[in-house]
Protein backbone atom coordinates (compact mmCIF):
# COMPACT_ATOMS: atom_id res chain seq x y z
CA UNK A 1 0.00 0.00 0.00
CA UNK A 2 1.40 3.40 -1.00
CA UNK A 3 1.94 5.54 2.09
CA UNK A 4 1.10 2.62 4.39
CA UNK A 5 1.70 2.84 8.14
CA UNK A 6 2.28 -0.64 9.53
CA UNK A 7 1.81 0.37 13.15
CA UNK A 8 -0.65 0.10 16.01
CA UNK A 9 -1.81 3.64 16.76
CA UNK A 10 -3.80 4.76 19.80
CA UNK A 11 -5.89 7.94 19.42
CA UNK A 12 -7.60 9.72 22.31
CA UNK A 13 -10.46 12.16 21.96
CA UNK A 14 -11.51 10.15 18.91
CA UNK A 15 -15.27 10.61 19.15
CA UNK A 16 -15.25 13.90 17.22
CA UNK A 17 -13.13 16.66 15.71
CA UNK A 18 -9.40 16.18 15.24
CA UNK A 19 -9.39 12.76 16.89
CA UNK A 20 -12.10 11.40 14.62
CA UNK A 21 -10.45 12.93 11.56
CA UNK A 22 -7.11 11.40 12.57
CA UNK A 23 -8.69 7.97 12.88
CA UNK A 24 -10.25 8.33 9.43
CA UNK A 25 -6.99 9.53 7.87
CA UNK A 26 -4.84 6.80 9.41
CA UNK A 27 -7.35 4.10 8.56
CA UNK A 28 -6.59 4.83 4.90
CA UNK A 29 -2.97 3.82 5.49
CA UNK A 30 -3.70 0.35 6.85
CA UNK A 31 -2.67 1.28 10.38
CA UNK A 32 -4.35 -0.69 13.14
CA UNK A 33 -6.17 1.80 15.33
CA UNK A 34 -7.35 1.70 18.92
CA UNK A 35 -9.54 4.71 19.60
CA UNK A 36 -10.75 6.13 22.90
CA UNK A 37 -13.01 8.85 24.28
CA UNK A 38 -15.84 9.17 26.80
CA UNK A 39 -18.70 8.95 24.26
CA UNK A 40 -18.85 5.23 23.63
CA UNK A 41 -21.69 5.28 21.09
CA UNK A 42 -19.73 7.58 18.80
CA UNK A 43 -16.64 5.40 19.17
CA UNK A 44 -18.60 2.27 18.35
CA UNK A 45 -20.16 3.85 15.27
CA UNK A 46 -16.79 5.10 13.99
CA UNK A 47 -15.08 1.75 14.52
CA UNK A 48 -17.94 -0.09 12.81
CA UNK A 49 -17.67 2.28 9.85
CA UNK A 50 -13.88 2.04 9.48
CA UNK A 51 -13.69 -1.74 9.71
CA UNK A 52 -11.89 -4.57 11.45
CA UNK A 53 -8.53 -2.78 11.78
CA UNK A 54 -10.16 -0.31 14.20
CA UNK A 55 -11.11 -1.17 17.78
CA UNK A 56 -12.29 1.05 20.60
CA UNK A 57 -12.62 1.42 24.36
CA UNK A 58 -14.25 4.10 26.48
CA UNK A 59 -11.53 6.26 28.06
CA UNK A 60 -11.27 8.95 30.72
CA UNK A 61 -7.79 10.41 30.18
CA UNK A 62 -7.81 12.01 33.64
CA UNK A 63 -7.84 8.54 35.23
CA UNK A 64 -4.36 7.03 35.13
CA UNK A 65 -5.59 3.49 35.80
CA UNK A 66 -8.16 3.80 33.03
CA UNK A 67 -5.45 4.95 30.61
CA UNK A 68 -3.29 1.96 31.60
CA UNK A 69 -6.24 -0.34 30.92
CA UNK A 70 -6.82 1.37 27.56
CA UNK A 71 -3.23 0.73 26.48
CA UNK A 72 -3.33 -2.88 27.70
CA UNK A 73 -6.59 -3.46 25.81
CA UNK A 74 -4.91 -2.18 22.64
CA UNK A 75 -1.98 -4.53 23.18
CA UNK A 76 -4.32 -7.45 23.79
CA UNK A 77 -6.26 -6.67 20.61
CA UNK A 78 -3.36 -6.00 18.23
CA UNK A 79 -0.31 -7.55 19.92
CA UNK A 80 1.70 -4.36 20.42
CA UNK A 81 1.52 -0.57 20.69
CA UNK A 82 3.64 1.70 18.48
CA UNK A 83 2.11 5.18 18.59
CA UNK A 84 0.06 7.25 21.02
CA UNK A 85 -1.78 10.32 19.72
CA UNK A 86 -2.66 12.35 22.82
CA UNK A 87 -5.46 14.44 21.38
CA UNK A 88 -8.13 14.79 24.08
CA UNK A 89 -8.54 18.35 25.35
CA UNK A 90 -10.97 20.94 26.69
CA UNK A 91 -11.11 24.73 26.30
CA UNK A 92 -13.62 26.53 28.55
CA UNK A 93 -12.12 30.00 28.08
CA UNK A 94 -12.91 32.85 30.46
CA UNK A 95 -11.23 35.93 31.96
CA UNK A 96 -9.18 35.17 35.07
CA UNK A 97 -11.33 37.60 37.05
CA UNK A 98 -14.33 35.34 36.45
CA UNK A 99 -12.68 32.94 38.92
CA UNK A 100 -13.99 29.81 37.25
CA UNK A 101 -11.87 27.51 39.40
CA UNK A 102 -13.70 24.33 38.42
CA UNK A 103 -13.05 25.09 34.75
CA UNK A 104 -9.37 25.82 35.44
CA UNK A 105 -9.07 22.49 37.22
CA UNK A 106 -10.80 20.66 34.39
CA UNK A 107 -8.35 22.12 31.86
CA UNK A 108 -5.36 21.16 33.97
CA UNK A 109 -6.73 17.65 34.55
CA UNK A 110 -7.55 16.90 30.91
CA UNK A 111 -4.95 18.93 29.03
CA UNK A 112 -1.93 18.28 31.26
CA UNK A 113 -2.64 15.26 33.45
CA UNK A 114 -4.35 13.52 30.52
CA UNK A 115 -1.20 13.87 28.43
CA UNK A 116 1.00 12.72 31.30
CA UNK A 117 -1.26 9.73 31.99
CA UNK A 118 -0.92 8.71 28.35
CA UNK A 119 2.86 9.04 28.40
CA UNK A 120 3.05 7.07 31.66
CA UNK A 121 0.93 4.29 30.18
CA UNK A 122 3.04 3.81 27.04
CA UNK A 123 6.54 4.86 28.10
CA UNK A 124 7.62 1.62 29.83
CA UNK A 125 6.49 -0.37 26.77
CA UNK A 126 8.28 1.95 24.36
CA UNK A 127 11.48 1.80 26.41
CA UNK A 128 11.30 -2.00 26.57
CA UNK A 129 10.82 -2.35 22.81
CA UNK A 130 13.31 0.47 22.08
CA UNK A 131 10.84 2.23 19.79
CA UNK A 132 7.65 4.23 19.93
CA UNK A 133 6.14 7.56 18.99
CA UNK A 134 4.18 10.02 21.14
CA UNK A 135 2.22 12.67 19.24
CA UNK A 136 0.80 15.39 21.49
CA UNK A 137 -1.84 17.67 20.01
CA UNK A 138 -1.37 21.11 21.57
CA UNK A 139 -2.46 24.41 19.98
CA UNK A 140 -1.09 27.69 18.74
CA UNK A 141 -1.87 28.56 22.36
CA UNK A 142 1.35 26.69 23.18
CA UNK A 143 3.22 29.54 21.45
CA UNK A 144 1.26 32.60 22.55
CA UNK A 145 -0.99 34.02 25.28
CA UNK A 146 -4.14 36.06 24.83
CA UNK A 147 -6.90 37.46 27.07
CA UNK A 148 -9.50 34.93 28.32
CA UNK A 149 -7.12 32.08 27.46
CA UNK A 150 -4.47 32.40 30.18
CA UNK A 151 -5.16 29.03 31.81
CA UNK A 152 -5.76 27.24 28.51
CA UNK A 153 -2.52 28.68 27.10
CA UNK A 154 -0.75 27.63 30.29
CA UNK A 155 -1.87 24.03 29.80
CA UNK A 156 -0.73 24.00 26.19
CA UNK A 157 2.63 25.60 27.04
CA UNK A 158 3.00 22.73 29.52
CA UNK A 159 2.26 20.15 26.82
CA UNK A 160 4.93 21.74 24.64
CA UNK A 161 7.47 21.58 27.48
CA UNK A 162 6.57 17.98 28.32
CA UNK A 163 6.93 16.94 24.68
CA UNK A 164 10.35 18.55 24.42
CA UNK A 165 11.42 16.94 27.68
CA UNK A 166 10.39 13.53 26.37
CA UNK A 167 12.43 14.13 23.22
CA UNK A 168 15.53 15.04 25.18
CA UNK A 169 15.27 12.14 27.62
CA UNK A 170 14.65 9.33 25.11
CA UNK A 171 16.71 8.88 21.95
CA UNK A 172 14.81 5.70 21.12
CA UNK A 173 11.36 7.33 21.15
CA UNK A 174 10.02 9.85 18.67
CA UNK A 175 8.01 12.80 19.98
CA UNK A 176 5.93 15.23 17.98
CA UNK A 177 3.99 18.34 18.96
CA UNK A 178 1.15 19.28 16.62
CA UNK A 179 -0.15 22.82 17.23
CA UNK A 180 -3.39 23.61 15.39
CA UNK A 181 -4.71 27.09 14.84
CA UNK A 182 -8.47 27.61 14.86
CA UNK A 183 -10.21 24.41 13.76
CA UNK A 184 -13.93 23.82 13.20
CA UNK A 185 -14.55 21.32 16.02
CA UNK A 186 -16.60 21.01 19.21
CA UNK A 187 -13.66 22.35 21.26
CA UNK A 188 -14.95 25.26 23.30
CA UNK A 189 -18.54 24.03 23.41
CA UNK A 190 -18.21 24.13 27.20
CA UNK A 191 -17.43 27.87 27.38
CA UNK A 192 -19.81 29.36 29.95
CA UNK A 193 -18.85 33.01 29.45
CA UNK A 194 -21.30 34.39 26.89
CA UNK A 195 -18.96 37.09 25.54
CA UNK A 196 -16.12 34.63 25.03
CA UNK A 197 -18.42 32.11 23.37
CA UNK A 198 -19.53 34.81 20.93
CA UNK A 199 -15.90 35.74 20.22
CA UNK A 200 -15.06 32.11 19.47
CA UNK A 201 -17.82 32.07 16.85
CA UNK A 202 -16.12 35.04 15.21
CA UNK A 203 -12.66 33.41 15.33
CA UNK A 204 -14.05 30.31 13.65
CA UNK A 205 -15.04 32.27 10.55
CA UNK A 206 -11.40 31.63 9.56
CA UNK A 207 -10.85 28.01 10.50
CA UNK A 208 -9.41 24.74 9.30
CA UNK A 209 -11.26 21.49 8.79
CA UNK A 210 -10.11 18.79 11.24
CA UNK A 211 -8.64 16.71 8.42
CA UNK A 212 -5.91 19.35 7.95
CA UNK A 213 -4.56 18.40 11.38
CA UNK A 214 -5.06 14.70 10.70
CA UNK A 215 -2.80 14.99 7.65
CA UNK A 216 -0.11 16.61 9.81
CA UNK A 217 -0.30 13.66 12.20
CA UNK A 218 -0.03 11.26 9.28
CA UNK A 219 2.99 13.15 7.93
CA UNK A 220 4.81 12.77 11.24
CA UNK A 221 4.02 9.05 11.42
CA UNK A 222 5.09 8.34 7.84
CA UNK A 223 8.69 9.41 8.36
CA UNK A 224 11.34 6.67 8.29
CA UNK A 225 12.95 5.52 11.52
CA UNK A 226 15.60 8.01 12.56
CA UNK A 227 13.56 11.00 11.40
CA UNK A 228 11.56 12.79 14.09
CA UNK A 229 9.20 15.63 13.21
CA UNK A 230 9.38 17.55 16.49
CA UNK A 231 6.93 20.43 15.97
CA UNK A 232 4.29 21.32 13.41
CA UNK A 233 2.09 24.44 13.52
CA UNK A 234 -0.93 24.35 11.22
CA UNK A 235 -2.95 27.54 10.76
CA UNK A 236 -5.59 28.72 8.31
CA UNK A 237 -3.92 30.78 5.58
CA UNK A 238 -5.95 33.83 6.60
CA UNK A 239 -5.42 33.36 10.33
CA UNK A 240 -5.08 36.42 12.57
CA UNK A 241 -3.34 34.41 15.29
C-alpha positions as CSV (number, residue, x, y, z in Angstrom):
1,X,0.0,0.0,0.0
2,X,1.4,3.4,-1.0
3,X,1.9,5.5,2.1
4,X,1.1,2.6,4.4
5,X,1.7,2.8,8.1
6,X,2.3,-0.6,9.5
7,X,1.8,0.4,13.2
8,X,-0.6,0.1,16.0
9,X,-1.8,3.6,16.8
10,X,-3.8,4.8,19.8
11,X,-5.9,7.9,19.4
12,X,-7.6,9.7,22.3
13,X,-10.5,12.2,22.0
14,X,-11.5,10.2,18.9
15,X,-15.3,10.6,19.1
16,X,-15.3,13.9,17.2
17,X,-13.1,16.7,15.7
18,X,-9.4,16.2,15.2
19,X,-9.4,12.8,16.9
20,X,-12.1,11.4,14.6
21,X,-10.5,12.9,11.6
22,X,-7.1,11.4,12.6
23,X,-8.7,8.0,12.9
24,X,-10.2,8.3,9.4
25,X,-7.0,9.5,7.9
26,X,-4.8,6.8,9.4
27,X,-7.4,4.1,8.6
28,X,-6.6,4.8,4.9
29,X,-3.0,3.8,5.5
30,X,-3.7,0.4,6.8
31,X,-2.7,1.3,10.4
32,X,-4.4,-0.7,13.1
33,X,-6.2,1.8,15.3
34,X,-7.4,1.7,18.9
35,X,-9.5,4.7,19.6
36,X,-10.7,6.1,22.9
37,X,-13.0,8.8,24.3
38,X,-15.8,9.2,26.8
39,X,-18.7,9.0,24.3
40,X,-18.8,5.2,23.6
41,X,-21.7,5.3,21.1
42,X,-19.7,7.6,18.8
43,X,-16.6,5.4,19.2
44,X,-18.6,2.3,18.3
45,X,-20.2,3.9,15.3
46,X,-16.8,5.1,14.0
47,X,-15.1,1.7,14.5
48,X,-17.9,-0.1,12.8
49,X,-17.7,2.3,9.9
50,X,-13.9,2.0,9.5
51,X,-13.7,-1.7,9.7
52,X,-11.9,-4.6,11.5
53,X,-8.5,-2.8,11.8
54,X,-10.2,-0.3,14.2
55,X,-11.1,-1.2,17.8
56,X,-12.3,1.0,20.6
57,X,-12.6,1.4,24.4
58,X,-14.2,4.1,26.5
59,X,-11.5,6.3,28.1
60,X,-11.3,9.0,30.7
61,X,-7.8,10.4,30.2
62,X,-7.8,12.0,33.6
63,X,-7.8,8.5,35.2
64,X,-4.4,7.0,35.1
65,X,-5.6,3.5,35.8
66,X,-8.2,3.8,33.0
67,X,-5.4,4.9,30.6
68,X,-3.3,2.0,31.6
69,X,-6.2,-0.3,30.9
70,X,-6.8,1.4,27.6
71,X,-3.2,0.7,26.5
72,X,-3.3,-2.9,27.7
73,X,-6.6,-3.5,25.8
74,X,-4.9,-2.2,22.6
75,X,-2.0,-4.5,23.2
76,X,-4.3,-7.4,23.8
77,X,-6.3,-6.7,20.6
78,X,-3.4,-6.0,18.2
79,X,-0.3,-7.5,19.9
80,X,1.7,-4.4,20.4
81,X,1.5,-0.6,20.7
82,X,3.6,1.7,18.5
83,X,2.1,5.2,18.6
84,X,0.1,7.3,21.0
85,X,-1.8,10.3,19.7
86,X,-2.7,12.3,22.8
87,X,-5.5,14.4,21.4
88,X,-8.1,14.8,24.1
89,X,-8.5,18.4,25.4
90,X,-11.0,20.9,26.7
91,X,-11.1,24.7,26.3
92,X,-13.6,26.5,28.6
93,X,-12.1,30.0,28.1
94,X,-12.9,32.8,30.5
95,X,-11.2,35.9,32.0
96,X,-9.2,35.2,35.1
97,X,-11.3,37.6,37.0
98,X,-14.3,35.3,36.5
99,X,-12.7,32.9,38.9
100,X,-14.0,29.8,37.3
101,X,-11.9,27.5,39.4
102,X,-13.7,24.3,38.4
103,X,-13.0,25.1,34.7
104,X,-9.4,25.8,35.4
105,X,-9.1,22.5,37.2
106,X,-10.8,20.7,34.4
107,X,-8.4,22.1,31.9
108,X,-5.4,21.2,34.0
109,X,-6.7,17.6,34.5
110,X,-7.6,16.9,30.9
111,X,-4.9,18.9,29.0
112,X,-1.9,18.3,31.3
113,X,-2.6,15.3,33.4
114,X,-4.3,13.5,30.5
115,X,-1.2,13.9,28.4
116,X,1.0,12.7,31.3
117,X,-1.3,9.7,32.0
118,X,-0.9,8.7,28.4
119,X,2.9,9.0,28.4
120,X,3.0,7.1,31.7
121,X,0.9,4.3,30.2
122,X,3.0,3.8,27.0
123,X,6.5,4.9,28.1
124,X,7.6,1.6,29.8
125,X,6.5,-0.4,26.8
126,X,8.3,1.9,24.4
127,X,11.5,1.8,26.4
128,X,11.3,-2.0,26.6
129,X,10.8,-2.3,22.8
130,X,13.3,0.5,22.1
131,X,10.8,2.2,19.8
132,X,7.6,4.2,19.9
133,X,6.1,7.6,19.0
134,X,4.2,10.0,21.1
135,X,2.2,12.7,19.2
136,X,0.8,15.4,21.5
137,X,-1.8,17.7,20.0
138,X,-1.4,21.1,21.6
139,X,-2.5,24.4,20.0
140,X,-1.1,27.7,18.7
141,X,-1.9,28.6,22.4
142,X,1.3,26.7,23.2
143,X,3.2,29.5,21.4
144,X,1.3,32.6,22.6
145,X,-1.0,34.0,25.3
146,X,-4.1,36.1,24.8
147,X,-6.9,37.5,27.1
148,X,-9.5,34.9,28.3
149,X,-7.1,32.1,27.5
150,X,-4.5,32.4,30.2
151,X,-5.2,29.0,31.8
152,X,-5.8,27.2,28.5
153,X,-2.5,28.7,27.1
154,X,-0.8,27.6,30.3
155,X,-1.9,24.0,29.8
156,X,-0.7,24.0,26.2
157,X,2.6,25.6,27.0
158,X,3.0,22.7,29.5
159,X,2.3,20.2,26.8
160,X,4.9,21.7,24.6
161,X,7.5,21.6,27.5
162,X,6.6,18.0,28.3
163,X,6.9,16.9,24.7
164,X,10.3,18.5,24.4
165,X,11.4,16.9,27.7
166,X,10.4,13.5,26.4
167,X,12.4,14.1,23.2
168,X,15.5,15.0,25.2
169,X,15.3,12.1,27.6
170,X,14.6,9.3,25.1
171,X,16.7,8.9,22.0
172,X,14.8,5.7,21.1
173,X,11.4,7.3,21.2
174,X,10.0,9.9,18.7
175,X,8.0,12.8,20.0
176,X,5.9,15.2,18.0
177,X,4.0,18.3,19.0
178,X,1.1,19.3,16.6
179,X,-0.1,22.8,17.2
180,X,-3.4,23.6,15.4
181,X,-4.7,27.1,14.8
182,X,-8.5,27.6,14.9
183,X,-10.2,24.4,13.8
184,X,-13.9,23.8,13.2
185,X,-14.5,21.3,16.0
186,X,-16.6,21.0,19.2
187,X,-13.7,22.3,21.3
188,X,-15.0,25.3,23.3
189,X,-18.5,24.0,23.4
190,X,-18.2,24.1,27.2
191,X,-17.4,27.9,27.4
192,X,-19.8,29.4,30.0
193,X,-18.8,33.0,29.4
194,X,-21.3,34.4,26.9
195,X,-19.0,37.1,25.5
196,X,-16.1,34.6,25.0
197,X,-18.4,32.1,23.4
198,X,-19.5,34.8,20.9
199,X,-15.9,35.7,20.2
200,X,-15.1,32.1,19.5
201,X,-17.8,32.1,16.9
202,X,-16.1,35.0,15.2
203,X,-12.7,33.4,15.3
204,X,-14.1,30.3,13.6
205,X,-15.0,32.3,10.6
206,X,-11.4,31.6,9.6
207,X,-10.9,28.0,10.5
208,X,-9.4,24.7,9.3
209,X,-11.3,21.5,8.8
210,X,-10.1,18.8,11.2
211,X,-8.6,16.7,8.4
212,X,-5.9,19.3,8.0
213,X,-4.6,18.4,11.4
214,X,-5.1,14.7,10.7
215,X,-2.8,15.0,7.7
216,X,-0.1,16.6,9.8
217,X,-0.3,13.7,12.2
218,X,0.0,11.3,9.3
219,X,3.0,13.1,7.9
220,X,4.8,12.8,11.2
221,X,4.0,9.1,11.4
222,X,5.1,8.3,7.8
223,X,8.7,9.4,8.4
224,X,11.3,6.7,8.3
225,X,13.0,5.5,11.5
226,X,15.6,8.0,12.6
227,X,13.6,11.0,11.4
228,X,11.6,12.8,14.1
229,X,9.2,15.6,13.2
230,X,9.4,17.5,16.5
231,X,6.9,20.4,16.0
232,X,4.3,21.3,13.4
233,X,2.1,24.4,13.5
234,X,-0.9,24.3,11.2
235,X,-2.9,27.5,10.8
236,X,-5.6,28.7,8.3
237,X,-3.9,30.8,5.6
238,X,-5.9,33.8,6.6
239,X,-5.4,33.4,10.3
240,X,-5.1,36.4,12.6
241,X,-3.3,34.4,15.3
